[in-house]
Amino acid sequence: MAINKESNGYVIGFSIVMVVVVGAILAGVAMALQPAQKANVRNEKMQNILQATGMELDRDEASDKFKKHVSKRLILDYYGNVLEGSEMTSEDEIKDGNEKDAFNVDMLKEFKTIKNPKDRNYPLFVVDYKDKTYYVAPVQGQGLWAAVWGYIALEEDGVTIAGAVFDHKSETPGLGAEIAQKWFQEPFIGKKIAENGEYTGISVIKPGPQLDEHSVDGISGGTFTSVGVDEMIKRTMVVYFNYLSSSELTQN
């Protein structure tokens, strides 16, 4: 019996088969690419943590350099206390699903799902580089359109910013998206998050007024993004200040 290829049944049946076949192929490709994509995300995170200290490196180098230079990975509570069992060293391998490892803390998820900042986890990375120790603190917040985030490296005194890296999900090109550019990030170097033992944070202000050691220029035309960066730094860095100001590491 000949098949009528012009019938509605044939067309519908053929379409269903093609959808299933193409879907299976795409699913297979996605599964095959998943490990590589996951590795790229992990390496980019490692790269950003290290770049906050001023280290220059490619993403492909990130894993090796992370193992070499990151001596500790800690999870702090809001008050700057190290959570029990969360202190990892360079000898401890990063394993997916290990909630005690600072590297696995999803700052965006916690920011979105845990309303009270006092109930969130705060990862901290201790980086030894060029005979100096840096404390790299992740920060997470909200820009104009979506999430903004970054990594801020503090000097051994626990107060002075050694470097900063910021990025965003979908801020406006030429405006809020400029937080990912070096011209915006470099002015944070040398700024201080405290004065006379009291936490101040860093203010990201509208360009114009004279700056002090606790403030940087925001982005002209990118007010909402600048406010988001200001808010996430002030809200988050107090946790790391509390830890470092009471830690023997910064008092030796």
C-alpha positions as CSV (number, residue, x, y, z in Angstrom):
1,M,0.0,0.0,0.0
2,A,1.5,3.3,-1.1
3,I,1.9,6.0,1.5
4,N,0.2,9.3,0.7
5,K,2.9,11.8,1.6
6,E,0.5,14.7,1.0
7,S,-2.0,13.6,3.6
8,N,-2.4,15.4,6.9
9,G,-1.6,12.3,8.9
10,Y,1.7,11.8,7.1
11,V,2.7,15.4,7.5
12,I,1.8,15.4,11.2
13,G,3.5,12.0,11.8
14,F,6.7,13.1,10.0
15,S,6.8,16.3,12.0
16,I,6.5,14.4,15.2
17,V,9.3,12.0,14.3
18,M,11.6,14.9,13.3
19,V,10.9,16.8,16.5
20,V,11.7,13.7,18.5
21,V,14.9,13.0,16.5
22,V,16.1,16.6,16.6
23,G,15.3,16.9,20.3
24,A,17.2,13.8,21.1
25,I,20.2,15.1,19.1
26,L,20.1,18.5,20.8
27,A,19.8,16.8,24.2
28,G,22.8,14.6,23.5
29,V,24.9,17.6,22.4
30,A,23.9,19.5,25.5
31,M,24.8,16.6,27.7
32,A,28.2,16.2,25.9
33,L,29.0,19.9,26.3
34,Q,27.9,20.1,29.9
35,P,31.2,19.1,31.5
36,A,33.1,21.6,29.3
37,Q,30.6,24.4,30.1
38,K,30.8,23.6,33.8
39,A,34.6,23.7,33.7
40,N,34.6,27.0,31.9
41,V,32.3,28.5,34.6
42,R,34.5,27.2,37.4
43,N,37.7,28.4,35.7
44,E,36.2,31.9,35.1
45,K,35.3,32.1,38.8
46,M,38.8,31.1,39.8
47,Q,40.2,33.6,37.3
48,N,38.1,36.5,38.7
49,I,39.1,35.7,42.3
50,L,42.8,35.8,41.4
51,Q,42.5,38.8,39.1
52,A,41.1,40.8,42.1
53,T,44.6,40.7,43.6
54,G,46.1,42.1,40.4
55,M,47.3,38.8,39.0
56,E,47.3,38.5,35.2
57,L,46.2,35.2,33.9
58,D,44.1,33.4,31.2
59,R,41.1,31.3,32.0
60,D,42.9,28.2,31.0
61,E,45.6,28.9,33.7
62,A,43.1,29.5,36.4
63,S,42.8,26.0,37.9
64,D,46.5,25.5,38.4
65,K,47.1,29.0,39.7
66,F,44.1,28.7,42.0
67,K,45.6,25.6,43.6
68,K,49.0,27.3,43.9
69,H,48.0,30.6,45.3
70,V,44.7,30.1,47.3
71,S,45.8,28.8,50.7
72,K,42.4,28.9,52.4
73,R,38.7,28.9,51.6
74,L,36.4,29.9,54.4
75,I,32.7,30.4,54.9
76,L,31.7,33.1,57.4
77,D,28.4,34.0,59.0
78,Y,27.2,37.5,59.0
79,Y,29.1,38.4,62.1
80,G,32.4,37.3,60.7
81,N,32.6,33.9,62.4
82,V,34.0,30.9,60.5
83,L,31.3,28.3,60.2
84,E,32.2,25.0,61.7
85,G,33.9,22.6,59.3
86,S,34.1,25.1,56.5
87,E,37.8,26.0,56.6
88,M,39.5,24.4,53.6
89,T,43.1,24.6,52.6
90,S,44.9,24.3,49.3
91,E,45.2,20.5,50.1
92,D,41.4,20.1,50.0
93,E,40.1,19.3,46.6
94,I,37.1,21.3,45.4
95,K,34.2,18.8,45.0
96,D,30.8,19.6,43.6
97,G,28.0,19.5,46.1
98,N,30.3,20.0,49.1
99,E,28.3,22.8,51.0
100,K,31.2,23.3,53.4
101,D,33.5,24.5,50.6
102,A,33.4,28.3,50.1
103,F,34.0,27.8,46.4
104,N,30.6,26.1,46.1
105,V,28.6,28.9,47.8
106,D,26.2,30.3,45.3
107,M,26.0,34.0,46.2
108,L,23.3,34.8,43.6
109,K,21.1,32.0,44.9
110,E,21.5,33.1,48.5
111,F,20.9,36.8,47.6
112,K,17.7,35.9,45.8
113,T,16.3,33.2,48.1
114,I,17.5,34.3,51.6
115,K,15.8,37.6,52.5
116,N,17.7,38.4,55.7
117,P,21.5,39.1,55.0
118,K,22.2,37.8,58.5
119,D,21.1,34.3,57.4
120,R,23.4,34.0,54.4
121,N,26.8,32.4,53.9
122,Y,29.8,34.5,53.0
123,P,32.8,32.9,51.3
124,L,36.3,34.3,51.7
125,F,39.4,33.3,49.8
126,V,42.9,33.8,51.2
127,V,45.4,34.3,48.4
128,D,49.2,34.3,48.7
129,Y,50.8,36.1,45.8
130,K,54.2,37.8,45.5
131,D,55.0,37.4,49.2
132,K,51.8,39.1,50.2
133,T,48.5,37.8,51.6
134,Y,45.2,39.0,50.2
135,Y,41.7,38.4,51.3
136,V,39.3,38.1,48.4
137,A,35.6,38.7,49.2
138,P,32.8,38.0,46.8
139,V,30.0,40.6,46.6
140,Q,26.5,40.2,45.1
141,G,23.7,42.7,44.4
142,Q,21.1,44.0,42.0
143,G,21.7,46.4,39.1
144,L,19.2,48.2,36.9
145,W,18.1,45.1,35.0
146,A,19.5,42.0,36.8
147,A,22.3,40.8,39.0
148,V,25.6,42.5,39.5
149,W,28.5,40.9,41.3
150,G,32.2,41.2,42.0
151,Y,35.3,40.2,43.9
152,I,37.2,42.6,46.2
153,A,40.7,41.9,47.4
154,L,41.8,43.4,50.7
155,E,45.4,44.0,51.7
156,E,46.9,42.3,54.8
157,D,45.6,45.1,57.0
158,G,42.0,43.9,56.2
159,V,41.0,47.5,55.4
160,T,42.7,48.6,52.2
161,I,41.4,47.5,48.8
162,A,44.1,45.9,46.7
163,G,41.9,45.4,43.6
164,A,38.4,44.7,42.4
165,V,36.7,42.9,39.6
166,F,33.0,43.5,38.8
167,D,30.6,42.0,36.3
168,H,26.9,41.9,35.4
169,K,24.2,39.9,33.7
170,S,22.5,42.4,31.5
171,E,23.3,46.0,32.3
172,T,23.0,48.6,29.5
173,P,26.0,48.7,27.2
174,G,28.0,52.0,27.5
175,L,26.3,52.7,30.8
176,G,25.8,50.2,33.7
177,A,27.8,47.6,31.8
178,E,30.9,49.7,32.3
179,I,31.3,48.3,35.8
180,A,33.2,45.4,34.0
181,Q,35.8,47.8,32.6
182,K,39.1,48.5,34.2
183,W,38.6,52.3,34.2
184,F,35.7,51.8,36.7
185,Q,37.5,49.1,38.7
186,E,41.0,50.6,39.1
187,P,39.9,53.6,41.3
188,F,38.9,51.2,44.0
189,I,42.6,50.3,44.6
190,G,43.9,52.0,47.7
191,K,40.5,52.9,49.1
192,K,39.6,51.9,52.6
193,I,36.5,50.2,54.0
194,A,37.1,51.4,57.6
195,E,38.5,54.4,59.5
196,N,39.8,54.4,63.0
197,G,38.6,50.9,63.5
198,E,35.0,51.7,62.4
199,Y,33.5,50.2,59.2
200,T,32.6,52.7,56.5
201,G,32.3,50.7,53.3
202,I,32.9,52.3,50.0
203,S,30.5,54.8,48.5
204,V,29.9,54.8,44.7
205,I,28.8,58.4,44.1
206,K,27.6,60.5,41.2
207,P,30.7,62.0,39.5
208,G,31.4,65.6,40.6
209,P,32.0,65.9,44.3
210,Q,35.5,65.6,45.7
211,L,36.4,62.0,46.6
212,D,37.9,60.7,49.8
213,E,39.5,57.4,50.7
214,H,36.1,55.8,51.2
215,S,34.5,56.8,47.8
216,V,34.8,56.4,44.1
217,D,33.0,57.9,41.1
218,G,30.0,56.1,39.8
219,I,29.0,55.9,36.1
220,S,27.5,58.9,34.4
221,G,24.1,57.8,33.1
222,G,24.4,54.5,35.0
223,T,22.9,55.7,38.3
224,F,20.9,52.5,39.1
225,T,23.9,50.2,38.5
226,S,26.2,52.5,40.5
227,V,23.7,52.4,43.4
228,G,23.6,48.6,43.1
229,V,27.4,48.4,43.4
230,D,27.4,50.8,46.3
231,E,24.7,48.8,48.1
232,M,26.3,45.4,47.6
233,I,29.7,46.6,48.8
234,K,28.4,48.3,51.9
235,R,26.1,45.4,52.8
236,T,28.6,42.6,52.2
237,M,32.1,44.0,53.1
238,V,31.1,44.6,56.8
239,V,31.1,40.8,57.2
240,Y,34.7,40.5,56.0
241,F,35.7,43.5,58.1
242,N,34.3,41.9,61.2
243,Y,36.3,38.8,60.5
244,L,39.5,40.4,59.6
245,S,39.4,43.1,62.4
246,S,39.1,40.4,65.0
247,S,41.5,37.9,63.3
248,E,45.0,37.3,64.4
249,L,45.9,37.2,60.8
250,T,45.8,41.0,60.4
251,Q,47.2,41.8,63.8
252,N,50.6,40.1,63.5
